[in-house]
Amino acid sequence: MNRTMSIDNKNRIALFCGTLALIFAIFSFAGCDSIEDLFHPDHDSGEEGGLNPVVSEAFTSDVDNNTLVIMLVGGTFESQANLALSQFTITTQGTPGFTSLTGGTVTRTSDTVVTITGLAPVTAAGSGQKITVDAAALATQAIAAVVVASGGGGLNPVESAAFDSFIGNDALTITLSGGSGRFGPQASLDLSQFAITSGTPGFASLTGGTVVRTSNTEVTITGLTAVTAPGSQKITVAAAALATQPTEVTVVASGGGGGGLDSVLSRAFTSVVGNDTLTITLTDGAYAAAPNLSHFTITTPGTNGFTSLTGGTVIRTSSMEVTITGLTAVTAAGSGQTITIAAAALATQAAGAVVVASGVPGLTSVESGAFTSVIGDHTLTITLTGGAYSAAPIPSQFTITTPGIPGFTSLTGGNVLRISNVQVGITGLTAVTALGSGQKITIAAAALETQATVVTVVASGGHGGGLNSVESEAFTSVNGDDRLTITLTGGVYAAAPIAPNLSHFTITTPGTNGFTSLTGGIVTRTSDTEVIITGLGPVTAAGSGQKITVDAAALATQAAAVTVQSTAPAPTDPDIYVAGYENSATTGGNPIAKVWKNGSVLYSLTDGTKSAHAKSVYVSGGDVYVAGYENSAPPGNTPPAKSIAKVWKNGSVLYSLTDGTNNAQAKSVYVSGGVVYTAGYESNGTKNVVKVWKNGGTLNGGSQDSLTDGTKSADTASVYVSGSDVYVAGNEYNGLSGSASKSIAKVWKNGVATSLTNGTYEAIANSVYVSGSNVYVAGYEEIAGYIRKAKVWQNGTELYSLTDGTYAAQAASIYVSGGDVYAAGHAKYASSGGKFIATVWKNGAELYRLPVIGKDTFVRSVFVLNGVVYTTGYDLTSDYRDRVTMWKDNVLTYLTDDTRLAEAYSIYVE
């Protein structure tokens, strides 16, 4: 027969079933009213109700085929129709194929499947047939039809490979490969369809058996007359038993659980005193469902082994393993026992069996290595290696075998706690009164679940005062110390979860002006020998002579000495960086971009031949980044000079952000994760365009470099990076003309703008700071000509009006620290005599006004560190000379004198 083509037909079924799922998915997506709309949107109605006939794909018939299975794809057969043979015709017969469809019976087995049985089979194989399903047979229109031709008794018989039977076998399991057994209403198989074709000796016959079909590909014959000697045979499966042609047959013969398989002898094994449990594992076989004690006997008892297997209970723990518990244990060790497993216990023949004998009690007692006890010890931790404890050992199972001089007098009064499978702790023992060494512990076999090879014992004091408290040597505390490191010598601290706490440590000699107490601290155990106490109330003056007593409750073993080190955060002053400019000459001269550190010039970024300003400073990883600009040529140059936006790193130019074609300035720099972000503007020839640069180049491939489109003038003064989000604060004009032209305060997040004001009044956003999910912006909004309110916005909404609008004011910078919102700027007040006064606000309220020495005082930048507020800017002398100013809180320091014009724009503290 053409088996390959039969398999191809199955593949076609699978293909069309997959196609069906896809077609229904497309149908649902397309929103069609019917399958016909999807495939034939313009078709005319067919006959018999309007459906079209459907032609199957080509299929192959084999010799003796007399059955067709016809499956519709995308449609169904009529639900109440008596389908007739005339509704199915051969349209392409092939050579040779079915001569006709006469004589067949049509059975509708489901909405989509019919079976035609009893056809006159062909006399030779043929391919290329197709079946037309008449429209009268259809309830809904089918897309395709699949036909499988098979024999109803004309497939070839198939013979198995040779298989072995064993004494007592009375069951066969017969499995088809590449085919299936008969199905549907003719599923019942009988014994006559299976015959022994060879083998000497084997099953004398298959009579007396019962055939059970367990799946499409497997039958089991049970209740056969068992063979009386081993033999090899083959089974022929008659074609009448087959629905599709298999490629091979596998047969397994097995016993019916009544004693047919050979008994199997275990390997020799050793029993130990007190064993009362056997675990018996088969090799290459399986047990019957419920073996019992009579199936197992001792065949070579050895000497002083199990006297019998009576009194035990058999538990089948898996298909290959049983455990016999509750046996009469041996009274002395013995070896050489073997176990015979009767065939009645076996489901399949085993090659061998392995027996392990164990018991509770019954394992050999085990002795620990020598250990040392220390004065006050009353706890033992006993750890096994290579074994495990039984579920609940008791104190009597542990004895001192070599007590040493002196050591534990006994283990009486102790409580055993089983910490894990391999570890117990004995607490509450009578502690020794002097040091002793050489003790050993014997663990009785009754405490063991499996035999241990090594036992380790650690003796330690209990957590109630068993070990002696230990006092440190004298140590010195220094003004402001709030941290102790306490290190043991020759001992260890108790382990978690009984971690040391503050009550275990006390000051025994406080000295003078030392720690007054250890309250308020947190104890952290950093190793077996060290703890750190942090957060203590610091001393107010230096003192020496303190000592620390470590309470015995904190100790796991006795310490010989304690060392204490008292430390405090280094009282070093932070570094303060300021960016700005100073003119190169006392009269005139060009501005030189500069950075000051701790009051002295750190870098002159330019040489004074061309005008330059340092607008922003940021410190990261010890590197100092500055953003600003420098003109392309000296004053009076033809063509006129253009300002070039630049970034400097550690005093040298890192990036020239623009080429000098148009004016540009870098206003703010921020470093995050080693990436340098810069915000500023560049003119397009008529309008200023807000821009952001990343590492001197485009931010996102050019898509967000320009935050404004250049149709309206715009500016920025601040950039802040939080995670992967880039925030920029600035302003953009509303595009109106004349007096209606107003600047709108804005903040951009990743290039998307949020307007903080509506354009009714002039407004500027000077600074942005992000804290958690909150975005804070500082700036101002006019309420009348040159009368400005200093303001703070949070998440696009006004948070604070810092001034009342009586006089001009603005917030130039914002900083958030510890949940507090600081803003700095300047304002005129009724009491200021028309002067601008630099002012710092905290949480919307005035914190302080910075002292005015000259005419006006301005703040451009604020930074908060450890609760100290740092600000920078400039003031005007009475003759209008600018000086760079820096305040620590409200204490003023001048970074320049009044001989040359100078201003500061930015401060950074670390």
C-alpha positions in Angstrom: 0.0 0.0 0.0 1.0 3.6 -0.4 1.5 4.4 3.3 3.2 7.7 2.6 0.2 9.1 0.8 -2.0 8.0 3.7 0.2 10.0 6.0 0.0 12.9 3.6 -3.7 12.9 3.7 -3.5 13.2 7.5 -1.1 16.2 7.1 -3.7 17.8 4.8 -6.3 17.4 7.5 -4.0 19.2 10.0 -3.2 21.9 7.4 -6.9 22.5 6.7 -7.8 22.6 10.4 -5.0 25.2 10.9 -6.4 27.1 7.8 -9.8 27.0 9.3 -8.6 28.7 12.5 -6.8 31.4 10.5 -9.9 32.0 8.3 -12.2 32.5 11.3 -9.7 34.9 12.7 -9.6 36.9 9.4 -13.4 36.7 9.2 -13.8 38.2 12.7 -11.3 41.0 11.9 -12.9 41.9 8.5 -16.3 42.3 10.0 -18.0 40.2 7.3 -21.6 39.1 7.7 -20.8 35.6 6.5 -17.9 33.4 5.3 -19.4 33.8 1.8 -18.9 37.6 2.0 -15.3 37.0 2.8 -14.4 34.7 -0.1 -17.1 35.4 -2.7 -18.5 38.8 -2.0 -20.2 39.1 -5.4 -21.3 35.5 -6.0 -24.8 34.5 -7.2 -26.9 32.2 -5.1 -26.3 28.5 -5.9 -28.9 25.8 -6.2 -30.6 24.0 -3.3 -30.8 27.1 -1.1 -28.2 29.2 -2.7 -25.0 27.4 -1.5 -22.4 26.4 -4.0 -21.1 22.9 -4.4 -17.6 22.4 -3.0 -14.9 20.2 -4.5 -12.3 18.5 -2.3 -8.6 18.6 -3.0 -7.1 15.5 -4.6 -6.7 12.4 -2.4 -5.2 9.0 -2.8 -7.0 5.6 -2.5 -5.3 2.4 -1.6 -6.1 -1.2 -2.5 -9.2 -2.4 -0.7 -10.3 1.1 0.5 -14.0 1.0 1.0 -14.5 3.9 3.4 -14.4 7.7 2.9 -14.2 10.3 5.6 -15.3 13.7 4.3 -14.6 16.8 6.4 -15.8 20.3 5.6 -13.6 23.4 6.3 -15.4 26.6 6.9 -18.9 25.1 6.7 -21.3 22.4 8.0 -23.4 19.7 6.7 -27.2 20.0 6.9 -28.3 19.3 10.5 -31.6 17.6 9.7 -30.9 16.2 6.3 -30.9 12.5 5.4 -27.7 12.7 3.4 -27.7 10.5 0.3 -24.9 9.0 -1.7 -26.0 11.0 -4.7 -24.9 14.2 -3.0 -21.2 13.0 -3.3 -19.7 12.3 -6.6 -16.2 11.5 -7.9 -15.1 14.4 -10.2 -11.6 13.2 -11.2 -11.2 9.5 -10.9 -7.5 9.1 -11.3 -6.1 5.8 -12.6 -7.4 3.6 -11.1 -9.6 4.8 -8.3 -13.0 4.2 -6.9 -15.1 3.0 -9.8 -18.1 4.6 -8.3 -19.7 5.6 -4.9 -22.5 3.1 -5.3 -23.3 0.7 -2.6 -22.1 3.0 0.2 -23.8 4.1 3.3 -23.6 7.8 4.4 -23.3 8.5 8.2 -23.2 12.0 9.4 -20.9 11.8 12.5 -20.7 15.6 13.3 -21.6 19.0 11.8 -18.5 18.9 9.7 -17.8 15.2 9.1 -19.6 12.4 7.2 -18.4 8.8 6.7 -19.3 6.8 3.6 -18.8 3.1 4.3 -19.3 -0.1 2.3 -18.1 1.2 -1.0 -16.9 -1.2 -3.7 -13.1 -0.9 -3.1 -10.7 -0.5 -6.0 -8.5 -3.4 -7.0 -5.3 -1.3 -7.4 -3.9 1.8 -5.8 -4.8 5.1 -7.5 -4.4 8.8 -6.8 -5.9 12.1 -8.0 -9.5 11.5 -7.0 -11.6 14.5 -5.9 -15.1 14.5 -4.3 -17.8 17.0 -5.1 -20.1 17.7 -2.2 -23.4 18.8 -3.7 -24.8 22.1 -2.3 -27.9 20.2 -1.2 -25.7 18.5 1.5 -24.6 21.8 3.0 -26.1 23.8 5.8 -23.5 26.6 5.4 -21.1 27.3 2.7 -17.8 25.4 3.0 -14.4 26.8 1.8 -12.9 23.4 1.2 -13.4 19.7 1.7 -10.9 17.1 2.9 -11.3 13.4 2.0 -9.5 10.5 3.6 -10.0 7.0 2.0 -9.5 3.9 4.2 -10.4 0.3 4.2 -13.1 -1.3 6.3 -11.3 -4.6 6.3 -8.9 -4.3 3.4 -5.8 -3.0 5.1 -2.8 -5.3 5.3 -2.4 -7.3 8.4 0.7 -6.2 10.3 3.2 -8.4 12.3 5.0 -7.4 15.4 8.7 -7.7 16.0 9.6 -10.7 18.2 9.0 -10.2 21.9 9.7 -12.3 25.0 7.2 -13.9 27.4 8.0 -14.9 30.9 6.6 -17.7 33.1 3.2 -16.7 34.3 2.7 -13.9 31.7 -1.1 -13.6 31.0 -1.4 -10.1 29.6 -0.3 -8.5 26.3 -0.1 -4.8 25.6 -0.2 -4.2 21.8 0.8 -0.7 20.5 0.5 0.5 16.9 3.0 3.0 15.3 2.0 5.1 12.3 -1.6 3.9 12.4 -4.6 3.4 14.7 -7.1 0.8 15.7 -10.7 0.8 14.6 -12.9 3.6 16.0 -16.5 4.7 16.0 -19.5 2.3 16.1 -17.3 -0.6 15.1 -14.7 -0.1 17.8 -15.2 -3.5 19.5 -12.2 -5.7 18.8 -12.2 -9.4 19.5 -9.5 -12.0 20.2 -9.7 -13.5 16.7 -8.1 -10.4 15.3 -4.8 -11.1 17.1 -2.8 -14.3 16.4 0.5 -15.8 17.4 2.6 -16.2 14.3 5.8 -17.6 15.8 7.8 -18.4 18.9 8.8 -21.6 20.7 7.6 -22.0 23.4 5.4 -19.1 24.1 1.7 -18.5 24.5 0.1 -21.7 23.4 -2.9 -19.7 22.1 -4.6 -16.4 22.7 -7.8 -18.1 23.8 -9.5 -17.1 27.0 -8.3 -13.5 26.9 -10.3 -10.3 26.9 -9.5 -7.4 24.5 -9.7 -3.9 25.9 -9.0 -1.0 23.6 -7.3 1.6 25.8 -6.6 4.3 23.1 -6.6 4.7 19.3 -3.2 3.0 19.1 -3.2 0.5 22.0 -5.1 -2.6 23.1 -4.5 -4.8 26.1 -5.3 -8.6 26.1 -5.7 -9.9 29.7 -6.6 -13.3 31.2 -4.6 -15.4 28.7 -3.4 -18.9 29.5 0.1 -18.2 30.8 3.1 -19.9 29.3 4.9 -22.6 31.3 8.4 -21.7 30.1 10.1 -18.6 28.7 9.8 -18.1 24.9 9.9 -15.6 22.1 6.9 -15.0 19.8 5.3 -12.5 17.4 1.8 -11.2 17.1 -0.2 -10.6 13.9 -2.8 -7.9 14.0 -5.5 -8.7 11.4 -6.4 -5.9 9.0 -10.0 -6.1 10.3 -8.7 -4.6 13.5 -7.2 -1.5 11.8 -8.7 1.9 11.0 -5.5 3.2 9.3 -2.4 1.3 8.2 0.4 1.1 10.9 4.0 0.9 10.1 4.9 -1.3 13.0 3.5 -3.1 16.1 5.1 -3.4 19.5 4.1 -6.1 22.0 4.8 -6.3 25.7 3.9 -9.4 27.7 3.5 -9.1 31.4 2.1 -11.1 34.3 -1.4 -10.6 35.7 0.0 -10.2 39.2 -0.7 -13.8 40.2 2.9 -15.2 40.4 3.9 -15.5 36.7 7.1 -13.4 36.8 10.3 -14.9 38.2 11.1 -14.2 41.8 14.1 -11.8 42.2 16.9 -11.9 44.8 18.4 -8.8 46.3 22.0 -8.0 46.7 23.5 -8.7 50.1 23.1 -6.0 52.6 24.1 -5.2 56.2 21.8 -4.6 59.1 22.8 -2.6 62.2 21.8 -3.0 65.8 18.2 -2.0 66.2 17.2 -1.8 62.5 13.5 -2.2 62.1 13.0 -0.7 58.6 13.8 -2.0 55.1 13.7 0.1 51.9 13.7 -2.3 48.9 14.2 -0.7 45.4 13.9 -2.6 42.1 16.3 -2.2 39.2 14.6 -2.2 35.8 11.3 -3.4 37.0 8.1 -2.3 38.8 6.0 -3.6 41.7 2.4 -4.6 41.5 -0.1 -2.2 42.9 -0.2 -3.6 46.5 2.6 -6.0 47.6 2.3 -7.5 51.1 4.7 -8.9 53.7 4.3 -12.5 52.4 6.0 -11.5 49.1 9.3 -10.8 50.9 11.5 -13.3 52.7 15.0 -13.4 54.1 17.0 -16.0 52.1 20.4 -15.6 53.7 19.9 -14.2 57.2 23.6 -13.8 58.0 24.6 -13.8 61.6 22.7 -11.7 64.1 20.6 -10.3 61.3 16.8 -9.9 61.0 15.3 -13.0 62.6 12.2 -12.7 60.5 10.2 -10.2 58.5 7.1 -10.7 60.7 5.3 -7.8 62.2 6.2 -5.4 59.5 4.0 -3.2 57.3 4.6 -2.8 53.6 4.2 0.7 52.1 4.6 1.0 48.3 6.2 4.5 48.0 6.7 4.4 44.2 6.4 1.9 41.3 9.9 0.7 42.0 10.2 1.1 45.8 8.6 -0.3 48.9 9.4 0.3 52.6 8.8 -2.3 55.3 8.5 -0.7 58.7 7.9 -2.1 62.2 10.1 -5.2 61.9 11.6 -7.0 64.9 15.0 -5.3 65.0 18.3 -7.3 65.3 20.1 -7.4 68.6 23.6 -7.3 67.2 25.1 -6.1 63.9 25.1 -8.6 61.1 25.9 -8.7 57.4 25.2 -10.9 54.3 21.3 -10.8 54.4 19.5 -11.0 51.1 15.8 -10.6 50.4 13.8 -12.7 47.9 10.9 -10.8 46.3 8.2 -13.2 45.2 7.0 -12.8 41.6 3.5 -12.1 42.9 4.9 -8.7 44.1 6.1 -7.7 40.6 4.2 -6.0 37.8 7.2 -6.3 35.4 10.3 -8.4 35.7 13.1 -6.8 37.8 16.8 -7.3 37.0 17.8 -7.0 40.7 16.8 -5.4 43.9 18.7 -3.1 46.4 17.9 -3.2 50.1 18.8 -0.6 52.7 18.2 -1.5 56.3 17.7 1.3 58.8 15.7 1.9 61.9 14.7 4.3 64.7 16.3 3.5 67.0 18.9 1.2 65.6 21.7 3.2 64.0 25.1 3.2 65.7 25.6 5.8 68.4 28.1 8.5 67.3 30.6 10.4 69.4 31.7 14.0 68.8 35.2 15.3 68.6 36.7 16.9 71.7 35.4 20.4 72.5 36.1 23.1 75.1 33.7 24.6 77.6 34.2 28.0 79.2 33.3 29.4 82.5 29.5 30.0 82.6 28.7 27.9 79.5 25.3 26.3 79.7 24.4 25.9 76.0 25.5 23.3 73.5 25.0 23.4 69.7 25.5 20.0 68.2 25.8 19.7 64.4 25.9 16.4 62.4 27.8 15.9 59.1 26.7 13.1 56.8 23.4 12.3 58.6 20.2 13.7 60.1 18.4 13.8 63.4 15.1 12.1 64.0 12.2 14.4 64.3 12.3 15.0 68.1 15.4 14.0 70.0 15.3 14.2 73.8 17.9 15.1 76.4 18.6 11.5 77.5 19.9 10.7 74.0 23.0 12.9 74.6 25.7 12.0 77.2 29.1 13.3 78.1 31.6 10.5 77.4 34.9 12.4 78.3 34.0 15.1 80.7 37.4 16.7 81.0 38.6 18.4 84.2 36.5 20.3 85.1 33.7 20.4 82.5 30.0 19.9 82.3 29.1 17.8 85.4 26.1 16.4 83.5 23.6 17.3 80.8 20.8 17.3 83.2 18.3 20.1 83.3 18.8 20.9 79.6 16.1 21.4 76.9 16.7 20.0 73.4 15.6 22.2 70.5 15.9 20.7 67.0 17.0 23.6 64.9 17.2 21.7 61.6 17.7 18.2 60.2 21.3 18.3 61.2 21.5 20.6 64.2 20.1 20.6 67.8 20.7 23.1 70.6 20.7 22.1 74.3 20.0 25.0 76.5 19.6 25.5 80.2 22.4 23.2 81.3 24.1 23.4 84.7 27.1 25.6 83.7 30.7 24.7 84.7 32.5 26.7 87.3 35.9 26.6 85.8 37.5 26.2 82.4 37.8 22.6 81.0 38.6 21.0 77.8 38.4 17.5 76.2 34.6 16.9 76.6 32.9 14.8 74.0 29.2 14.1 73.4 27.8 10.7 72.6 24.6 10.9 70.5 22.5 7.7 71.0 21.3 6.0 67.9 17.7 6.6 68.9 18.3 10.3 68.1 19.4 9.6 64.6 17.3 9.2 61.4 20.4 8.5 59.3 23.9 7.6 60.3 26.2 10.6 60.9 29.9 10.5 60.1 31.0 13.5 62.1 29.6 15.5 65.1 30.7 19.0 66.0 29.9 20.6 69.4 30.1 24.2 70.3 29.6 25.2 74.0 28.5 28.7 74.8 26.8 30.7 77.5 23.1 31.1 77.6 21.4 34.4 76.8 20.7 35.1 80.5 24.1 35.7 82.0 26.0 32.5 81.6 29.2 34.0 80.1 31.0 36.7 82.0 30.4 40.3 81.0 33.5 41.8 79.6 34.8 45.4 79.9 36.7 47.3 77.3 39.9 49.1 77.8 39.6 52.9 78.2 38.9 54.8 75.0 38.7 58.5 74.0 35.7 60.3 72.6 35.9 63.4 70.5 33.6 66.3 70.2 30.7 65.3 68.1 31.3 61.5 68.1 28.1 59.6 67.6 29.4 56.2 66.5 31.1 53.3 68.4 32.8 50.3 66.8 33.2 47.5 69.4 35.5 44.6 68.5 35.9 41.4 70.5 39.2 39.5 70.9 39.0 35.8 71.5 35.2 35.5 71.4 32.1 36.1 69.2 28.8 37.9 69.4 25.5 36.1 69.6 24.1 35.5 66.1 20.8 36.5 64.6 18.0 36.2 65.4 19.3 36.9 69.0 21.3 39.9 67.7 22.9 42.2 70.2 20.8 45.3 71.1 21.6 48.5 72.9 20.8 47.2 76.3 23.8 44.8 76.1 26.2 47.7 76.1 26.7 50.2 78.9 29.2 53.0 79.8 31.0 51.9 82.9 33.4 54.9 83.2 32.0 57.9 81.5 35.1 60.1 81.8 34.6 63.8 81.5 32.5 65.3 78.8 32.1 61.8 77.2 29.0 60.0 76.1 26.4 60.7 78.7 24.5 57.5 77.7 24.1 55.0 74.9 20.5 55.8 74.4 19.1 56.4 70.9 21.7 54.3 69.1 21.2 51.4 66.6 23.3 48.3 67.0 24.5 46.6 63.7 26.3 43.3 63.9 28.9 43.5 61.0 30.7 40.3 61.7 31.1 37.5 64.4 33.5 39.8 66.3 32.3 43.3 65.6 29.3 45.5 66.2 28.7 49.2 65.3 26.5 51.5 67.4 25.4 54.5 65.3 23.2 57.5 65.9 24.3 58.1 69.5 23.8 61.5 71.1 27.2 63.1 70.4 29.4 64.6 73.2 29.7 68.3 73.4 33.4 68.4 74.3 36.4 66.0 74.0 36.7 63.4 76.8 38.7 60.3 77.6 38.6 57.4 80.0 35.3 55.9 78.9 34.9 52.2 79.0 32.2 49.9 77.6 30.8 46.9 79.3 29.5 44.2 76.9 26.8 42.2 78.7 27.2 38.4 78.6 23.8 38.2 76.9 25.4 39.6 73.8 28.1 37.0 73.7 28.1 33.5 72.0 31.6 32.7 73.4 33.7 34.3 76.0 35.8 37.3 74.9 39.3 37.9 76.3 39.2 41.7 75.5 37.1 44.4 73.9 38.3 47.3 71.8 36.2 50.4 71.3 36.7 53.0 68.7 34.7 56.2 68.8 34.2 58.1 65.5 32.1 60.9 64.1 31.5 62.2 60.6 34.5 64.3 59.6 33.8 67.9 60.5 35.2 69.1 57.2 33.7 72.1 55.4 32.2 71.5 52.0 33.7 72.8 48.8 31.8 75.8 47.3 31.9 76.5 43.6 30.7 79.7 42.0 30.5 80.5 38.3 30.3 84.0 36.8 32.6 86.6 35.2 35.0 89.4 36.1 36.1 92.2 33.7 39.7 92.1 32.5 40.3 95.8 33.3 39.3 98.3 35.9 37.8 100.5 33.2 36.2 98.8 30.3 37.8 95.5 29.4 36.1 92.3 28.4 34.3 90.0 30.8 36.3 86.8 31.6 34.4 83.6 32.4 35.5 82.4 35.8 35.0 79.7 38.4 35.8 80.3 42.1 36.3 77.5 44.7 36.1 78.3 48.4 36.5 82.0 47.7 39.5 81.9 45.3 39.7 81.7 41.5 39.8 78.1 40.4 39.7 78.6 36.7 39.8 81.6 34.3 38.0 79.9 31.4 38.8 82.7 28.9 41.7 85.1 28.4 39.8 88.4 28.2 40.5 89.1 24.5 36.8 88.3 23.8 33.7 88.8 26.0 32.6 85.6 27.9 30.3 84.6 30.7 30.1 81.4 32.9 26.4 80.9 33.5 26.2 77.6 35.3 28.5 75.2 37.3 27.9 71.5 38.2 30.4 69.1 39.9 30.2 65.4 39.3 32.8 62.7 40.2 35.4 65.4 41.1 35.0 67.0 37.6 33.9 70.7 37.3 31.5 71.4 34.4 30.6 75.0 33.4 28.2 76.2 30.8 28.3 79.7 29.2 29.4 81.5 26.1 32.3 83.3 24.5 32.2 85.8 21.6 33.7 84.7 18.3 35.8 87.9 18.0 36.9 90.9 20.0 34.8 94.0 20.2 34.7 96.2 17.1 35.4 93.3 14.8 34.0 93.3 11.2 31.8 91.4 10.8 30.4 91.8 14.3 31.2 89.0 16.8 28.6 86.3 17.5 28.3 84.6 20.9 29.2 80.8 20.8 27.6 78.5 23.4 30.2 76.5 25.2 30.8 73.9 27.9 34.1 73.7 29.9 35.3 70.7 31.9 38.0 71.3 34.5 39.0 74.6 33.0 39.2 73.5 29.3 36.7 73.7 26.5 34.8 70.4 26.4 32.2 71.4 23.7 31.6 74.3 21.4 27.8 73.8 21.0 27.4 76.3 18.1 29.6 77.4 15.2 29.2 81.2 15.6 26.9 81.7 12.6 24.2 83.0 14.9 24.2 84.2 18.5 23.9 81.5 21.1 24.3 81.0 24.9 24.6 77.9 27.1 22.6 78.9 30.2 22.6 75.7 32.4 24.5 72.4 32.7 23.5 69.2 34.5 25.5 65.9 34.6 23.6 62.6 35.2 25.1 59.1 34.8 28.2 60.6 33.1 26.0 62.3 30.5 26.3 66.1 30.1 23.0 67.9 29.4 23.1 71.6 28.5 20.2 74.0 28.0 20.4 77.4 26.3 19.3 79.2 23.1 20.5 79.8 19.6 19.1 82.5 17.3 17.7 81.5 13.9 18.6 85.0 12.6 15.4 86.7 13.9 14.2 84.7 16.9 15.9 82.9 19.8 15.2 79.1 19.9 15.4 77.1 23.1 17.7 74.1 22.8 19.0 71.2 24.7 22.3 69.4 24.0 23.5 66.0 25.1 27.2 65.4 25.4 27.7 68.3 23.0 25.4 66.9 20.3 21.8 66.3 19.6 19.6 65.1 22.4 17.5 62.5 20.6 18.7 62.5 17.0 17.5 66.0 16.6 13.9 65.3 17.5 14.0 67.3 20.7 17.0 69.6 20.4 14.9 72.6 19.6 12.1 73.0 22.2 10.6 75.9 20.3 9.9 76.2 16.6 11.6 79.6 16.0 8.4 81.5 15.1 8.4 83.3 18.5 11.3 84.4 20.5 12.1 82.2 23.6 14.8 81.7 26.3 15.8 79.3 29.0 17.8 79.5 32.2 17.7 76.0 33.8 17.9 72.3 33.1 17.3 69.4 35.5 17.6 65.6 34.8 15.6 63.1 36.9 16.1 59.5 35.8 15.6 59.5 32.0 13.5 62.7 32.1 14.9 66.0 31.0 13.2 69.2 32.4 13.9 72.7 31.1 12.5 76.0 32.5 12.2 79.2 30.5 9.8 81.3 28.6 8.3 81.8 25.1 6.5 84.9 23.8 2.9 84.6 22.8 3.5 85.9 19.2 1.3 88.9 19.5 2.5 92.4 18.6 2.8 95.7 20.4 1.7 95.9 24.0 0.0 92.5 23.7 3.3 90.8 23.2 4.0 88.9 26.5 6.4 86.3 27.7 4.8 83.1 29.0 6.6 81.1 31.7 7.0 77.5 30.7 8.6 74.2 31.7 9.4 71.5 29.2 9.6 67.7 30.0 11.2 65.7 27.3 10.4 68.4 24.8 6.7 68.7 25.8 5.8 72.2 27.1 3.6 73.1 30.1 2.6 76.8 30.3 2.7 78.2 33.8 1.0 81.5 32.9 -1.5 82.5 30.3 0.2 85.4 28.6 -2.0 88.1 30.1 1.1 89.5 32.0 4.8 89.2 31.4 6.3 86.1 33.1 9.6 84.2 33.3 10.6 80.8 34.7 14.1 81.1 36.0 14.8 77.7 37.7 13.5 74.1 37.8 14.1 71.4 40.5 12.6 67.9 40.6 12.0 66.1 43.9 10.3 62.7 43.6 7.3 63.1 41.4 7.1 66.9 42.0 8.4 69.5 39.6 9.1 72.9 41.2 9.8 76.1 39.2 10.8 79.5 40.4 10.3 82.8 38.5 8.0 85.8 38.5 4.9 87.2 36.9 4.0 90.9 36.4 0.8 92.3 37.7 1.4 95.8 36.4 4.2 97.7 34.6 7.4 96.5 36.2 5.6 95.4 39.3 6.5 91.7 39.6 5.5 89.0 42.0 8.1 86.4 42.9 6.5 83.0 42.5 7.0 79.2 42.9 5.0 76.7 40.8 4.5 73.0 41.6 3.5 70.6 38.9 2.2 73.4 36.7 0.2 75.1 39.3 1.1 78.1 41.5 2.3 76.9 44.9 3.5 80.2 46.5 3.3 83.9 45.8 6.5 84.9 47.7 5.8 88.7 47.5 2.6 90.7 47.6 3.0 92.6 44.4 3.5 96.0 46.0 7.0 96.3 44.6 9.2 94.6 42.0 10.5 91.1 42.9 11.5 87.8 41.3 12.6 84.3 42.4 15.8 83.5 40.5 16.6 80.0 41.9 14.9 77.0 43.6 16.2 74.1 45.7 14.4 71.3 47.6 16.1 69.7 50.6 14.5 67.3 53.2 11.0 68.1 51.8 11.6 71.9 52.3 11.3 74.2 49.3 13.9 77.0 49.3 13.7 79.9 46.8 16.1 82.8 46.4 15.9 86.1 44.6 15.5 89.8 45.3 12.7 92.2 46.0 12.1 95.8 46.9 10.3 96.5 50.2 8.7 99.5 51.8 11.5 99.7 54.3 14.3 99.3 51.7 14.4 102.8 50.5 14.0 101.7 46.9 16.9 99.2 47.0 16.7 95.7 45.8 17.4 93.3 48.7 18.5 89.7 48.2 16.0 87.4 49.9 15.7 83.7 50.8 12.3 82.1 51.2 11.5 78.7 52.8 8.2 76.9 52.1 6.7 80.2 50.9 7.6 82.3 53.9 10.6 84.7 54.1 13.5 83.0 55.8 15.8 86.0 55.8 16.9 89.1 53.9 20.6 89.2 53.1 22.4 92.3 54.4 22.8 95.2 52.1 26.1 97.1 52.2 26.1 98.9 48.9 23.2 100.0 46.8 21.4 96.9 45.5 21.9 93.2 46.3 20.8 90.4 43.9 20.8 86.6 44.3 21.1 84.4 41.2 21.5 80.9 42.7 20.8 78.9 45.8 22.1 75.5 47.1 21.2 73.7 50.4 23.5 71.2 52.1 23.1 69.7 55.6 20.6 72.4 56.5 22.9 75.3 55.5 21.7 77.7 52.8 24.4 78.9 50.3 23.6 81.7 47.8 25.5 83.7 45.3 24.9 86.8 43.1 26.3 90.3 43.2 25.7 93.7 44.8 26.1 97.3 43.5 28.3 99.7 45.3 27.1 103.3 45.7 29.0 104.1 42.5 27.4 101.2 40.6 30.3 98.8 40.7 29.3 95.1 40.6 30.9 92.7 43.1 30.5 88.9 43.3 28.9 87.9 46.6 28.5 84.6 48.4 26.5 83.9 51.5 26.6 81.0 53.9 23.2 81.3 55.5 23.3 85.1 55.9 27.0 85.5 56.4 28.5 87.5 53.5 31.8 86.8 51.7 33.0 88.9 48.7 34.8 86.9 45.9 35.8 90.1 44.1 36.4 93.7 45.0 34.8 96.7 43.4 37.7 97.7 41.1 36.3 95.6 38.2 32.8 94.8 37.2 31.9 91.2 38.2 28.7 89.1 38.7 28.0 85.5 39.7 25.2 83.3 38.2 25.5 79.8 39.8 26.6 78.0 43.0 27.3 74.3 43.6 28.3 72.8 47.0 29.6 69.4 47.8 
